[in-house]
Amino acid sequence: MNTFAKKMKLENLKPIIDEICATTDNFDTLLFRICEVLKSEVKHYDWVGFYFKNGNKRELKLKAFAGLPTDHEIIPFGKGICGQVAESNQNFVVDDVNAQDNYISCNINVKSEIVIPLFYEKENIGQIDIDSNTLNAFTEEDEDILTYVNYKVATKIKELGVFPIF
């Protein structure tokens, strides 16, 4: 798929995400629906999940996902890509997970990963994590749509008054 076609497809997800956020008032259902839509609509998204800070602990807890089950429901800060994002507060795109020393393998088929932090009132409270079974799967357009998704989720957290998450 060329970049233009991919960008158009990802941009076309915004109204779908907007509709989910506008019509879903149960936070768990909201997260699950977003995971399902992203996984089903984006060919290179093989696993989609939301992790959130687990109370006052220095760890992330899996809240919702679409894809194969994972044993990594709790991830300590600093461990793996997700744990690194919890500390750095920066997007992290991994073109080849085998080239990463600090990588937690969730599935032997995963080749690349993208993790985007989710901010609520300027605090990193969680993240969206996408695994792909394709090398070099992610581009700036993926970062843009996932940042948008996280913005919409943070807005819904405020609207529903569901912070803290756990």
C-alpha positions as CSV (number, residue, x, y, z in Angstrom):
1,M,0.0,0.0,0.0
2,N,1.5,3.4,-0.9
3,T,1.8,6.1,1.7
4,F,-0.9,8.2,0.3
5,A,-3.5,5.4,0.3
6,K,-2.4,4.5,3.8
7,K,-2.7,8.1,5.0
8,M,-6.2,8.4,3.5
9,K,-7.3,5.3,5.3
10,L,-5.9,6.4,8.6
11,E,-7.4,9.9,8.3
12,N,-10.7,8.2,7.5
13,L,-10.6,6.7,11.0
14,K,-11.1,10.0,12.7
15,P,-14.9,10.2,12.2
16,I,-15.2,6.6,13.3
17,I,-13.3,7.4,16.5
18,D,-15.3,10.5,17.0
19,E,-18.6,8.5,16.7
20,I,-17.4,5.9,19.2
21,C,-16.5,8.6,21.7
22,A,-19.7,10.5,21.2
23,T,-21.9,7.4,21.6
24,T,-20.2,5.3,24.3
25,D,-20.5,6.3,27.9
26,N,-18.9,3.2,29.5
27,F,-15.2,3.7,29.6
28,D,-14.2,0.0,29.3
29,T,-16.5,-0.4,26.3
30,L,-15.1,2.7,24.7
31,L,-11.5,1.4,24.9
32,F,-12.5,-2.1,23.7
33,R,-14.5,-0.6,20.7
34,I,-11.5,1.6,19.7
35,C,-9.1,-1.4,19.9
36,E,-11.5,-3.5,17.8
37,V,-11.9,-0.8,15.1
38,L,-8.2,-0.1,14.8
39,K,-7.3,-3.7,14.6
40,S,-10.0,-4.5,12.0
41,E,-9.6,-1.4,9.9
42,V,-5.8,-1.1,9.7
43,K,-4.2,-4.0,8.0
44,H,-0.8,-3.7,9.7
45,Y,-2.3,-3.4,13.2
46,D,-2.2,-7.0,14.5
47,W,-2.6,-6.2,18.2
48,V,-4.0,-3.1,19.7
49,G,-4.1,-2.3,23.4
50,F,-4.4,0.4,26.1
51,Y,-2.2,0.3,29.1
52,F,-2.7,2.7,32.1
53,K,-0.7,3.5,35.1
54,N,-1.7,1.1,37.9
55,G,-2.6,3.5,40.8
56,N,0.5,4.8,42.5
57,K,2.6,1.8,41.4
58,R,5.4,2.3,38.9
59,E,3.8,-0.1,36.5
60,L,1.3,-0.3,33.7
61,K,-1.8,-2.4,33.7
62,L,-3.5,-3.6,30.5
63,K,-7.1,-2.2,30.4
64,A,-8.3,-3.3,26.9
65,F,-7.0,-5.0,23.8
66,A,-7.9,-6.6,20.5
67,G,-5.8,-9.4,19.2
68,L,-4.1,-12.5,20.6
69,P,-4.1,-12.7,24.5
70,T,-0.9,-11.6,26.2
71,D,0.8,-12.7,29.4
72,H,2.0,-9.1,29.8
73,E,-0.9,-7.6,31.6
74,I,1.4,-5.8,34.0
75,I,4.5,-4.0,32.7
76,P,7.0,-2.3,35.1
77,F,8.1,1.2,34.2
78,G,11.3,1.0,32.2
79,K,10.8,-2.5,31.0
80,G,10.0,-3.1,27.3
81,I,8.8,-0.5,24.9
82,C,5.7,0.4,26.9
83,G,7.7,0.7,30.1
84,Q,10.2,3.0,28.4
85,V,7.4,5.2,27.1
86,A,6.0,5.4,30.7
87,E,9.2,7.0,31.7
88,S,10.2,9.1,28.6
89,N,6.7,10.5,27.8
90,Q,7.7,10.3,24.1
91,N,6.3,8.3,21.2
92,F,8.4,5.2,20.5
93,V,8.4,3.6,17.0
94,V,10.3,0.3,16.7
95,D,10.9,-0.7,13.1
96,D,12.4,-4.1,14.1
97,V,11.7,-5.5,17.6
98,N,14.6,-7.9,17.2
99,A,17.0,-5.0,17.2
100,Q,15.8,-3.8,20.6
101,D,17.6,-5.0,23.7
102,N,14.8,-3.9,26.1
103,Y,11.9,-5.6,24.3
104,I,9.2,-7.8,25.8
105,S,8.0,-10.3,23.3
106,C,4.2,-10.8,23.4
107,N,4.1,-12.9,20.3
108,I,6.8,-14.5,18.1
109,N,5.2,-13.1,15.0
110,V,5.6,-9.4,16.1
111,K,8.1,-7.5,13.9
112,S,7.5,-3.9,14.8
113,E,5.7,-1.8,17.5
114,I,4.5,1.7,18.1
115,V,3.6,3.1,21.5
116,I,2.1,6.5,22.0
117,P,1.7,8.0,25.5
118,L,-1.8,9.1,26.6
119,F,-1.8,12.4,28.5
120,Y,-4.5,13.6,30.9
121,E,-4.1,17.1,32.2
122,K,-0.4,17.0,31.1
123,E,0.3,13.8,33.0
124,N,1.3,10.6,31.2
125,I,-1.4,8.2,32.5
126,G,-1.2,5.5,29.9
127,Q,-0.6,4.6,26.3
128,I,-1.8,2.9,23.2
129,D,0.4,0.0,22.1
130,I,0.2,-1.4,18.6
131,D,2.1,-4.5,17.4
132,S,2.5,-5.4,13.8
133,N,3.7,-8.7,12.2
134,T,5.3,-6.5,9.4
135,L,8.8,-5.0,9.6
136,N,8.9,-1.2,9.4
137,A,5.1,-1.0,9.6
138,F,4.6,2.4,11.1
139,T,4.9,5.9,9.7
140,E,4.3,9.5,10.9
141,E,0.6,9.0,9.8
142,D,0.3,6.2,12.4
143,E,1.7,8.4,15.0
144,D,-0.7,11.2,14.0
145,I,-3.8,9.0,14.2
146,L,-2.8,7.3,17.4
147,T,-2.1,10.7,19.0
148,Y,-5.6,11.8,17.9
149,V,-7.1,8.6,19.4
150,N,-5.4,9.3,22.7
151,Y,-6.5,12.9,22.7
152,K,-10.1,11.7,22.2
153,V,-9.8,9.1,25.0
154,A,-8.4,11.7,27.4
155,T,-11.3,14.0,26.5
156,K,-13.7,11.2,27.3
157,I,-11.9,10.5,30.6
158,K,-12.6,14.1,31.6
159,E,-16.2,14.0,30.4
160,L,-17.0,10.8,32.3
161,G,-15.0,11.7,35.3
162,V,-13.2,8.3,35.4
163,F,-9.8,9.4,36.5
164,P,-7.9,7.7,38.0
165,I,-8.4,4.7,35.8
166,F,-7.6,2.0,38.4
